[in-house]
Amino acid sequence: MNLLDALKSWPLYLLPHHFISRQVFRLTRITCPTVVPHAIRLFSKIFKVNLTEAVNSDPASYPTFNAFFTRPLQAELRPIAKGTQVLVSPVDGRISQMGRIEAGRIFQAKGHEYSALELLGGDEARSAPFLNGQFMTIYLSPRDYHRIHMPLNGTLIEQVYVPGRLFSVAGHTARTIPRLFARNERVVAIFDTEFGKLAMILVGAINVAAIETVWDGLVTPPQGWGVKRQVFPDITLSKGTEMGRFNMGSTVILLLEQPHIVWEKTLGADVALKLGQALADLKA
């Protein structure tokens, strides 16, 4: 274990994750035209946000910091790779890990793995299609676009809220905190696609004060505790369509039922991605 990673990660065990994140939730929704634009400019400078890609590039055009953080981009800057068999990136971000799911085990980092079963809320029937499938974990930094789009055409089967901690999901925590993504609060969306089941797991993290889906609105902060399963009939979304969004940076994990995927040769851990970029060629 890297000593620096450990020193940065261990104090997170002591923090009141949910309390901090709920305060961030409130702060990012304050309307104050004299303060909000300055906060946006400062944040953009620190994290090197490219505001010229946004539909609205003027910081003064956003009523709240959250409106800026979930800003839409100019659609022509993120073309969606064509072909019904082409899996595309659902976000702007950076690959943390990717590859085969081995007998239900998913690689997190050297020395760390977790199970598809626990990631998906502990339901064996839900996790069964993915036990020997493929996965990709994508980290979104604070400067990234935070709307999440469909990587394939899909029909929603179920949405599952899974409670948990809100550890940071940065590289140092992935390398040091066991079962990180299966411990954090998350929203799971399971879809039927032409190429088998697809799971999209939206993982919360400290300061990620809200996760939304387009069919259910605000899912976190949660109303009550415990795993919550919901079914929304007749939700079919096309590839490239928005399916949800984060407030602040976090992680999206894709699980695919299909075991045989031809990933793009340029992809691997720590490779940057853009929304709509081709990830793999799928075979029906």
Secondary structure, DSSP 8 states (H G I E B T S, - for coil): --HHHHHHHGGGGGS-HHHHHHHHHHHTT---TTTHHHHHHHHHHHHT--GGGBS---GGG-SSHHHHHT--B-GGGS-----TTEEE-SSSEEEEEEEE-BTTEEEEETTEEEEHHHHTTS-HHHHGGGTTSEEEEEE--TTS--EEE-SS-EEEEEEEEE--B----SHHHHTTSTTHHHHB-EEEEEEEETTEEEEEEEE--TT---EEETTTEEEES-SSSS-EEE--TT-EE-TT-EEEEESSS-EEEEEES-S--EE-TT--TT-EE-TT-EEEE---
